[in-house]
């Protein structure tokens, strides 16, 4: 799979600090300015594959608030696809500014575990997960048709032990199996207890955190990827400090010791929404410089 013509391309996991606008324009869409800032900052930092910034609410409500069958945080009936696209407008804006954009979906297991079931239609969350997957597949197709470079499915719940990974695998496979565009699965946290199950999922790329969870380097190797790409978290999203270029370079080089640089896609561990704009932008800029320095060593 080739996402860009650049070795060790850079991307983001998705979210960015929310910078709200003001004035009459902001009354029409209070978060449009936040999308514009997120996109502009990523482009200004030199990111190869950007996102729309994921500024419109938390990762659960951003999707569940649009799905029929869900009211608030409760499932009250059969979950069905949204009446209209959820993330398409912001993704199209990003595509109007940059040729390579990652579409992002919160995964069906993570969404299901953020909800309570208050209807006899579902006996358990495993049944709910599969219907949410069908709803998300519709959104994924909108993003594919818009021209995204890849679609990322975020399943942070997978590393916690709370999700049924067999059902989670079936749900992600159902989404990925309907698409032509490559699908990346993002799982943050410590992978030690779940890595074997996660690697069974049929996606073109995995995205894991390694900066804040260096132990993940101990449970993975190049052979585990079986030709798939690895989104390599080399910036600590939880640290409010901006790591030095040298620190990030050392993390990238630790990854290259395990994986071929041809298989690596560099990004922060997770989203940057909880950081200040200055910290988020500083982290992205230093990551891009570090990636360029390491790239130069391998391209001569």
N, C-alpha and C positions, 0 to 999 in steps of 0.2 A: 504494500500500500504506500503510495507516495502522496503526501498532503501538500508539500511545497517543493520547490526546487532547491531549497536551502537545507544544508546539513544542520542538525540540532535546532529545528525551528522552535520558536517561542509561542506560547499561547497563555490563556488564563483559564482558571477553573470556572469563572463566570462573573460573580458579583463584584460590585465596586461601590465605594462610599457614595451616599446619596447627597447630591448638591442641588438643592431645590432652587427654582427660579423665583422671580418676583414680577410684579406688574400685571397688566391686563392679560398678557399671553399666558401667564402662570395660572390665571383663573380658569382658563379653558382646559389646561392639562398641567397640573402642578408638577408632574414628574418628567415632562418632556425635556426640560433643561437638564435634568439629572442624566437622562439617556445621552444627550448631546455631549455633556462633559465626560461621561464614562468612555464614550467612543473616541472623542478627541484625545483624551489622555492616553488611551491605549495606543492609538496611532502615533501620537507624539513620542511615546516611549519606545516605539519601534517594534511593537508586538506583531508577529507574523500572522497569527490567526486570532482575531479579536472576538469579543462577545458584545451583546447589547448592553451589558452592565447589570442586568437583573436588578433593577432599582424599584420595581413595582411590588414591594411587599416581601414578606418572608417566603421561603421556598415552598412551604406547604400551602398557605392561603393564596399565593399567586396563581395556583392551579385549581385548588378545590373550590374556590369561590365562584368559579365559572362552570363547574360540572353539575348538570342536572342529577338529582338524587342526593345531593349534599347540601345541607343548610347549616351555616356556621361551621362548627367542628363535628357535626353529627351527620351520619349517613341515615337518610330517612326514606330512601327508595332505591330502585335500581340505578346504578351510576351509568351515565351515558356520555357520549362526546359532547363537548361544549357546542353551543349553537353557532358560535363564530370563533375564528382563531384567537388564541390567547396571547401568544408571544410574537405573532407574525409581524405586526406593525413596527415594533422596535427592532426586530431582526432585519426587516427590510430597510429601515433607516441605516443600520450599521452597514448593510450591503451597499447602500448608496454612497458610503464614505470609504469603504475598504473592500478589496476583492475577495478576501478570505475571512469568513465569519463562521463561528461555531454556534449552532443552535443548541439550546439547553432545555432539558426536561427534568423535573424532579421525578424520581423513579416511583413506580407503582407501590412497592413495598414501603418506602419511606412515607408516601402520602397516606397509605392505609393505616400505618401505625400512628399517624397524627390525628386520626379520627376515631370517634366512638360510634358503634353500630347501634342504631335505635330503630331498627326495622326488622321484621321476621324474614325479609327477603334474603338476608345473608345470615348463615349460621355462624360464620367465623370470618376472620380477616383474610384467610387464605382465599376464600371465594371472592371477597372484595378486591383483592390484589389483581386478580385476573380480569375483572371488569374494568378496573382503572387502566390496566394495560391497553385494553381495546380502545378506551377513550383517548389515551395518550398517543396511540398509533395514528389517530386522525390528525392530531396536532403535529406529529413528526412528519407526516406526509406534506402538510402545508409548508413546513420549513424546507423539506427536500425540494419541493417544486419552486420555492423562492430562490434556491441556488446556494444553500449553505455548503461549506466544505466538509463538515462533519456534524453529527448530532451526538451530544453527550447526554447520557442518562445518569443522574446523580442518585446514588443509593448509600448514603451514610449509615443507614440502619443496618447494613449488612455486617459491619464490623462489631456491632454491639451484642450480638447473640440473641436479639429480640425477634428477628425475622426468621421465617421458614425459608431457608436458602434454596430448597428444591423448588418451591413455588415461586420464589423470587427469580430463579433462573428461568423458569418457564415463562414468566411475565416479560422479562427483558428480551428473551429470545423471540417472543411473539412480536415485540416492537421491531427489533432488528431484522427479523425475517421478512418484514413487509417493505423494507427500504432498499434502495440501490446505493444511497450515500453511506459511507462508513459510519459505524456507531462506536462510540467510546463509552465505557462504563467507569464512572468515578466512584471510588470507595475510599473514604478517609478513615483515619484511626489505625490502630494496631491490627495487622492482618494475620497474625500468628495462628489464630484459631479457625480462620475461615478461608485462607488462601486457596486451599485445594478445591473447595466448592466454587469460589469466585472464578477460578481459572477455567472451570467447565462451561462457563457462559460463552455463547457464540457471538462474540463481538470482535471488531477489527482492532480495537485498542483498549487498554486498561489505563486508568489514571489513579495513581496512589501517592500518598504523602511520604516523603523520605527526609525532609529537613527536620520536622518536629518528631518524626518517628523513624530514626535511623535503623531501628531493629527490623524494619521491613526489608532492608537490604539482606538480612540474614535468612529470609524465608523465600526469596525469589532468585531465579537465575535465568540466563538467556534461553535455556532449553524450555523453561516453563511458558515462554511466550509463543513458541511454535509458529514463528513468522509474524506474529502480531506486534503492534507498536506498544510502547509504554510511555504514558504521560508521566513525566518524572518530576515530582514536587521537589524543587530545589530552593524554595523561598518559604520561610516559616510565616504562615498567615496569622498565627496566633501571637507573634512577637510584634509589639508596637514599634520596635526599633527597626531601622533600615540596615540590613546586613551589608557588609562591605562586599565589593566586587570579588575580592580574593576569597572570602568565605563561601560565596556562591559558586565560584570556580571550583573550589575543593569539593563541594558537594556534587557538582556535575561530574567531576573526574572520578569520584567514588562510584557513580552510576556507570560510567564508561568501563570501569573495571569489571562490571558484571554484564552489561548489555552492549551490543554494538551501537555506536553513535548513530548509525543509519536507522535504528529502531526507536530512538528517543525523541520525545516531544517535551520541551522544557516548560514548566509552569510553576506557579506557587502551589503550596500544599492544598489549599482550599480557596474559597472566595475571600475577597478582601473587604467586604462590606463593612465589617466592624472596625476597620482602621480609619484613621484620618485620611483625607485626600492626599495630603503631603506625604504621609508614610506609604500609602498605596502606590502613588506615582513613583516615589523614590525606590521602592522595592522593584517595580517593573523596569525602571530605567537601569538599575544595577544588574538585574537579571539579563537584560538584553546585552549589556556590555560584556558581562561574564560569558554569556553564550557565544558572542562574537570572538572573544579571546580564545576560548577553547576550540571553536570551529576553525580558527586560523591555524591551530596546531595540527589539525587533521586534513586540511585542504591545501596546506603548503604555501 
